Amino acid sequence: MAGSEFGGLLADLWSDLQQAEVLWQIAELLLCLLVAGFAGRLAHKAPRTERATLDLGRRGLKRVAFPLVALVLVVAVRMVAHRWHHVNLLSVAVPLLASLAVIRIVFFVLRHSFRGEWLASFERGFAFLAWAVVALHITGLLPDLVDALDGISFSIGKQQLTLWLVLQGMVTVLATLVLALWIASAIETKLMTASGMDANLRVVLARVAKAVLVVLAVLVGLPAVGIDLTTLSVFGGALGVGVGFGLQKIAANYISGFIILLDRSIRIGDSIAVGQDRGQVTRITTRYTVLRNNAGTEAIVPNEMLMASVVQNETLSDRRVRVAVPVQVAYGCDLERAMAILVEAARAQPRVLVDPAPQAFLVVFADSGINLELGFWINDPEEGMVPLRSQINLAIWRDFRQAGIEIPYPQREVRIIGEREAGDRQ
């Protein structure tokens, strides 16, 4: 019935286009679009706000202001104008504006919930699909297509399903997922701005809230279109086997990620070393942890490795870290003067702590000289050790040159016994 109505609507619109009366419809539609465009510009000029929720609503209003205002105006004008002339053009504009509003709302939620270049391609594909459905609806072909899809049936377990029912389930689950992701994003924003709560606990609660909402979206979406959830039990065994064999590493990383976030053994901002990777923890997800070293390189470490390997956390219970600088001096130099220079070079650096105080030690009498060690403490290991060591070594080098203290280098004396004996015989 609806298909014949819309098929007749296109025929009536074609008839209207051949009459001068259609100019009234064009003028009314253009007026509605101009007013909606003005409302959209006002929404874009809305001032920013410090509150995250209000700012999110402001950005969402900017995305949907034009199509929603235009849709409301066109519907209102159509209700009034049909008393004096045909409104077929306005009737065609209604589903087009409604679909545009839906597309913008959906992708505003997705862009707010996800980050990635794939969204642009997905948005184009979704927009094409939405416009195709609208075109089928306007031309009256959609009911025939629905009947054809409803005629393709198959059985899963004890339930009889049709292709149209499956498509309805996919669309409903997608809609509930979008809503769930929107709510999860709002919860995450609230948690991340909450004061007095540990950063790891905030991350855990945000991840758990998102997972629970996604599961609820599936549990609500499928029964809403008449798909029995027990049907999914058919795939339970295969899924369990897949997780047990092919996805065991991924599952282990996810479980390890939740354990790390809950026990707080590694936190964002900590300076850690695992294997050959060392750096500051900048991000902890349920699958991996990101370490950023002083060179700006980021290492993505699977969470399972952090659970199964020895991790050196320089800032777990105390941010103070001891740094050792080895120095070798010649045997003939003034050792006490050399050790005093080492201590003064460390004290001159603002990053070196006064308590515990820097100290110099005589480590060993080596082959080429005497090995000394300068030990001092810092409380900002995330700033890096290399720049601090470089500054202290330069200060030691300058002071040693002024004091006449020599830094030796390896020397070897080679005696050729065979040539000396031959010279003695001659």
C-alpha positions in Angstrom: 0.0 0.0 0.0 2.8 2.4 1.0 4.7 1.4 -2.2 1.8 2.3 -4.4 1.3 5.6 -2.5 5.0 6.6 -3.1 4.9 5.4 -6.7 1.9 7.6 -7.2 3.7 10.4 -5.4 6.5 10.4 -8.0 3.9 10.4 -10.8 2.1 13.3 -9.2 5.4 15.1 -8.7 6.2 14.7 -12.3 2.8 16.1 -13.2 3.4 19.1 -10.8 6.8 19.9 -12.4 5.0 20.5 -15.7 2.7 23.2 -14.1 3.4 26.7 -12.9 2.0 25.8 -9.5 5.1 23.9 -8.7 6.9 27.3 -8.2 5.0 27.7 -4.9 6.4 24.4 -3.7 9.9 25.3 -4.8 9.7 28.7 -3.1 8.4 27.1 0.1 11.1 24.5 0.1 13.8 27.1 -0.5 12.5 29.2 2.3 12.6 26.3 4.7 16.1 25.5 3.7 17.3 29.1 4.1 15.8 29.4 7.5 17.4 26.0 8.5 20.7 27.2 7.1 20.4 30.4 9.2 19.7 28.2 12.3 22.6 26.0 11.5 24.9 29.1 11.4 23.6 30.2 14.7 24.4 26.8 16.2 28.0 27.0 14.8 28.4 30.4 16.5 27.3 29.0 19.9 30.0 29.8 22.5 32.2 27.0 23.9 31.6 25.9 27.5 34.0 24.4 30.0 31.6 21.6 30.9 32.3 18.5 28.8 28.7 17.4 28.6 27.4 20.8 27.5 30.2 21.2 25.0 29.4 17.7 23.6 25.8 18.8 23.2 26.8 22.0 21.4 28.9 20.1 18.9 26.1 17.6 18.3 23.7 20.4 17.7 26.0 21.9 15.1 26.0 18.6 13.2 22.2 18.1 13.1 20.8 21.7 13.4 20.3 22.2 9.6 18.6 18.9 8.7 16.4 18.8 11.8 15.2 22.4 11.5 14.6 21.9 7.8 12.6 18.7 8.4 10.4 20.4 11.0 9.8 23.4 8.8 9.0 21.3 5.7 6.6 19.1 7.7 4.8 22.2 9.1 4.6 24.0 5.8 3.3 20.8 4.1 0.5 20.5 6.7 -0.6 24.1 6.0 0.0 24.4 2.3 -1.9 21.2 1.2 -5.1 23.1 1.5 -4.3 25.4 -1.4 -2.0 23.4 -3.7 -0.2 20.1 -4.2 2.7 19.4 -1.8 4.3 16.5 -3.6 7.8 18.1 -3.7 7.6 18.8 0.0 6.6 15.1 0.6 9.6 13.9 -1.3 11.9 16.3 0.7 10.7 14.9 4.1 12.4 11.4 3.8 15.5 13.0 2.3 16.0 15.4 5.2 15.1 12.7 7.7 17.8 10.4 6.3 20.4 13.2 6.3 19.6 13.9 10.0 20.0 10.2 10.9 23.3 9.9 9.0 24.7 13.0 10.8 23.6 11.8 14.2 25.0 8.3 13.8 28.4 9.5 12.6 28.6 12.2 15.2 28.2 9.5 17.9 30.8 7.2 16.1 33.3 10.0 15.7 33.0 10.9 19.3 33.3 7.3 20.4 36.1 6.2 18.0 39.1 7.6 16.3 40.4 6.5 13.0 40.6 7.1 9.3 38.2 4.2 8.6 35.3 6.3 9.7 35.5 8.5 6.6 35.2 5.5 4.3 32.5 3.9 6.4 30.5 7.2 6.5 30.5 7.3 2.7 29.3 3.7 2.5 26.6 4.2 5.1 25.4 7.4 3.5 25.1 5.6 0.1 23.1 2.8 1.7 20.8 5.2 3.5 20.1 7.2 0.4 19.5 4.0 -1.6 16.9 2.9 1.0 15.3 6.3 0.8 15.3 6.1 -3.0 13.7 2.7 -2.9 11.1 4.0 -0.4 10.2 7.0 -2.6 9.9 5.0 -5.8 7.7 2.4 -4.1 10.2 -0.5 -4.7 11.0 -1.0 -1.0 8.0 -3.1 -0.1 8.7 -5.5 -3.0 12.3 -5.8 -1.9 11.1 -6.5 1.7 8.7 -9.2 0.5 11.5 -10.8 -1.5 13.9 -10.8 1.4 11.2 -12.1 3.7 10.7 -15.0 1.3 14.2 -16.3 1.8 14.1 -18.4 5.0 16.5 -20.8 6.7 16.7 -22.6 10.1 19.2 -22.2 12.9 18.6 -24.7 15.7 14.8 -24.7 16.3 14.1 -21.2 15.0 13.1 -20.3 11.5 14.7 -17.1 10.3 14.3 -15.0 7.2 16.9 -12.8 5.5 14.7 -9.8 6.2 14.5 -10.7 10.0 18.3 -11.0 10.0 18.7 -7.6 8.4 16.3 -6.1 10.9 18.3 -7.6 13.7 21.6 -6.2 12.3 20.1 -2.7 12.0 18.5 -2.9 15.5 21.7 -4.1 17.1 23.7 -1.4 15.2 21.3 1.3 16.6 21.5 0.0 20.1 25.3 -0.3 19.8 25.5 3.4 18.7 23.3 4.4 21.7 25.4 2.2 24.0 28.7 3.7 22.7 27.2 7.2 23.2 26.4 6.5 26.8 29.8 4.8 27.4 31.5 7.8 26.0 29.6 10.1 28.3 30.5 7.9 31.3 34.1 7.8 30.3 34.2 11.6 30.0 32.7 11.9 33.5 35.2 9.4 34.9 38.2 10.9 33.3 37.4 14.3 34.8 36.5 13.0 38.2 38.9 14.2 40.9 40.1 12.0 43.8 40.0 8.8 41.9 43.0 6.8 40.8 43.8 7.0 37.0 43.9 3.2 36.6 40.6 2.8 38.4 39.0 5.4 36.1 40.3 3.5 33.1 39.0 0.1 34.4 35.5 1.5 35.2 35.3 3.1 31.7 36.3 -0.1 30.0 33.9 -2.2 32.1 31.1 0.2 31.5 31.6 0.1 27.7 31.8 -3.7 27.7 28.6 -4.1 29.8 26.7 -1.6 27.6 27.8 -3.3 24.4 26.6 -6.7 25.7 23.3 -5.1 26.8 22.9 -3.6 23.4 23.1 -7.0 21.8 20.8 -8.6 24.4 18.2 -5.9 23.9 18.5 -5.5 20.1 18.1 -9.1 19.0 14.9 -10.0 21.0 13.4 -6.6 19.9 13.0 -8.0 16.3 12.0 -11.5 17.4 15.3 -13.4 17.3 15.6 -15.8 20.1 18.9 -15.5 22.0 19.2 -19.2 22.4 19.9 -19.3 18.7 23.3 -17.9 19.5 24.1 -20.9 21.6 24.7 -22.8 18.3 27.8 -20.7 17.8 28.9 -20.9 21.4 31.0 -24.1 21.0 32.8 -22.8 17.8 33.5 -19.5 19.5 34.9 -21.2 22.6 37.2 -23.3 20.4 38.3 -20.2 18.5 39.1 -18.4 21.7 40.9 -21.4 23.1 43.1 -21.9 20.1 43.3 -19.0 17.7 42.5 -16.2 20.1 44.2 -17.3 23.2 47.0 -14.7 23.0 44.4 -11.9 22.5 42.3 -13.2 25.4 45.5 -13.4 27.6 46.4 -9.8 26.7 42.9 -8.6 27.6 42.8 -10.4 30.9 46.3 -9.2 31.7 45.3 -5.6 30.9 42.4 -5.7 33.4 44.7 -7.2 36.1 47.3 -4.5 35.5 44.7 -1.8 35.7 43.2 -3.2 38.9 46.3 -4.0 40.9 47.9 -0.7 39.9 51.4 -2.2 39.7 51.9 -0.1 36.5 50.4 3.3 36.2 50.3 6.0 33.6 53.4 8.2 34.1 55.6 5.4 35.5 59.1 4.9 34.2 59.5 1.2 33.5 61.8 -1.2 31.7 60.7 -4.6 30.3 63.0 -6.6 28.2 64.9 -4.2 25.9 62.2 -1.5 26.1 62.4 1.3 28.6 60.3 4.4 28.8 57.4 6.3 30.4 54.0 4.7 30.4 51.7 7.0 28.4 48.7 4.7 27.8 47.3 1.5 29.2 44.6 -0.3 27.2 43.1 -3.7 27.8 45.3 -5.2 25.1 48.7 -3.3 25.2 50.7 -0.7 27.1 52.5 2.2 25.3 56.0 3.2 26.4 57.6 6.4 25.2 61.3 6.7 25.5 63.5 9.9 25.5 64.0 9.7 21.7 60.2 10.0 21.2 59.8 6.4 20.0 56.8 4.6 21.3 56.9 0.9 22.1 53.7 -1.1 22.1 54.1 -3.8 24.7 51.5 -6.6 24.9 50.0 -6.8 28.4 50.8 -10.5 28.6 54.5 -9.7 28.5 54.1 -7.3 31.4 52.5 -10.1 33.4 55.0 -12.9 32.4 58.2 -10.9 32.5 60.2 -9.0 35.2 59.3 -5.4 35.0 61.6 -2.7 36.5 59.4 0.1 37.7 61.4 3.0 38.8 58.5 4.9 40.2 56.3 2.2 41.8 56.5 3.2 45.5 59.2 5.9 45.4 59.9 8.2 42.5 63.5 8.7 43.7 66.1 6.9 41.5 69.8 6.5 42.1 72.0 7.3 39.1 75.7 6.2 38.9 78.4 7.9 36.8 81.7 5.9 36.5 84.9 7.9 36.1 88.5 6.7 35.9 91.5 8.8 37.1 95.3 8.2 36.8 97.3 6.7 39.7 99.4 9.9 40.2 96.5 12.3 40.8 95.0 13.7 44.0 92.2 11.3 44.7 90.5 13.4 47.4 90.4 16.4 45.1 89.1 14.3 42.2 86.3 12.9 44.4 85.4 16.4 45.7 85.1 17.6 42.0 82.7 14.7 41.3 80.4 15.7 44.2 80.5 19.4 43.3 79.6 18.6 39.7 76.5 16.7 40.8 75.4 19.4 43.3 75.5 22.0 40.6 72.7 20.3 38.8 69.1 21.4 39.8 67.7 17.9 39.2 70.0 16.2 41.7 68.5 15.9 45.1 70.1 17.4 48.2 68.9 14.6 50.4 70.3 12.0 50.0 73.4 13.9 49.2 75.7 13.0 46.2 78.6 10.9 47.1 81.8 9.7 45.4 83.3 6.2 45.9 86.6 4.5 45.1 85.5 1.3 43.4 88.6 -0.5 42.3 92.3 -0.2 41.4 92.2 -1.1 37.8 94.9 -1.8 35.2 95.0 1.7 33.6 93.8 3.8 36.5 91.6 4.1 39.6 87.9 3.6 39.1 85.7 6.1 40.9 81.9 6.3 41.0 79.6 9.3 41.5 76.3 8.4 42.9 73.3 10.8 43.2 69.5 10.7 43.4 66.8 12.3 41.3 63.0 12.3 41.5 62.1 12.9 37.9 63.3 9.8 35.9 60.8 10.5 33.2 62.9 13.5 32.1 65.7 11.0 31.1 69.1 10.1 32.3 71.2 10.8 29.2 71.0 14.7 29.3 71.8 14.8 33.0 74.8 12.4 32.7 76.1 14.5 29.8 76.0 17.7 31.7 77.7 16.2 34.8 80.4 14.6 32.6 81.1 17.9 30.9 81.4 19.6 34.3 83.8 16.9 35.5 85.9 17.2 32.3 86.3 20.9 32.7 87.1 20.8 36.4 89.6 18.0 35.9 91.5 20.0 33.3 91.7 23.0 35.5 92.9 20.9 38.5 95.4 18.9 36.3 93.7 15.6 37.0 94.3 13.1 34.2 91.8 10.7 32.9 93.9 7.8 31.7 93.5 5.6 28.6 94.7 2.0 28.3 98.5 1.7 27.7 100.4 -1.5 26.9 104.2 -2.0 26.8 105.4 -4.5 24.2 108.8 -6.1 24.6 110.3 -8.2 21.8 112.6 -10.6 23.6 114.0 -12.3 20.5 115.5 -9.1 19.0 117.0 -8.0 22.3 118.9 -11.3 22.7 120.2 -11.0 19.2 121.4 -7.5 19.9 123.2 -8.7 23.1 125.1 -11.4 21.1 126.3 -8.9 18.6 
